[in-house]
Amino acid sequence: TKLTAPVTELPDRLDEVKAGPERRTIKGLPAMEFRARCDLVFDRYDADRDGALRFAELAALMEAGGRRVETQEAYASMCSKLGCDASAGLGRKDLHLFFEKAPPALWEEVYRSIDPLAGMVRKGAAQLPEAFLERPLSTFLFEDEAQFANVYVELNAHMYYGAAELVSLDTVQAYFGPQRLELHICAPGSFGAKDMYKWKFVVAPLAGEVVPEDCIVELKQTDGRFGSQRLDIKLMKAKKRKWYKVGQVSTGPKT
């Protein structure tokens, strides 16, 4: 009997291998999550719900990111760079491409317009008491160190006399982003008042990048003519360099 070694039969064609989930990141996010967030931005600014962002809608989006598009020519130039028809406007995929190429600061500010605290690290109270009114916290102290930039809020001096008796860490939240700081304090508008306010202090952008996870908010006892308590916010710098100010404060000047 003659034995013949079996020959493995090869298929006429290889089965197509389905691509796995996309693993690259865009703006620090998984690609799918990044595009989903782009779609949320698109839905917010597509005012007429026609599935395209034209001049006025794109101008509103860009203004939210701190970049103005003031003329039709500028809008048409943007569309040309993205390879889309200015008369038709930007579709969802065009917006994905635009934000993929845009500076991170622009992307962050636009997305923050629909989710103000997106991606920020919270320190302090897990949840603040309910307050429907807001008031800016307009004065503070700034001190620069080698590793940390420090912001101090003297409660009696910078809010009102008696505030130190009403504020605790249960009524304070601090949110830290790479180039953004938000401080929220839930307290009455004045000593003895019943209405609760959310006092807000916002700095964006900061004078330099920070490490959000290593930033700190503390409530400390103080002596002196203002007495009682002070909120200390320590911003850990990503790079050791001198800061001459905390950054661009949207709630008032430094004192």
Buried (B, 14 or more C-beta within 10 A) or exposed (E): EEEEEEEEEEEEEEEEEEEEEEEEEBBEBBBEEBBEBBEEBBEBBBEEEEEBBBBEBBBBBBBBBEBEBEEEEBBBEBBEEBEBBBEEBBBBEBBBBBBBEBEEBBBBBBBBBBEEBEBBBBBBBEEBEEBEEEBEBBBBBBEBEEEBBBBBBBBBBBBBBBBBEBBEEBBBBBBBBBBBBBBBBBBBBBBEEEEBBBBBBBBBBBBBBBEBEBBBBBBEEBEEEBBBBBBBBBBBBBEEEEBEBBBEBEBBEEE
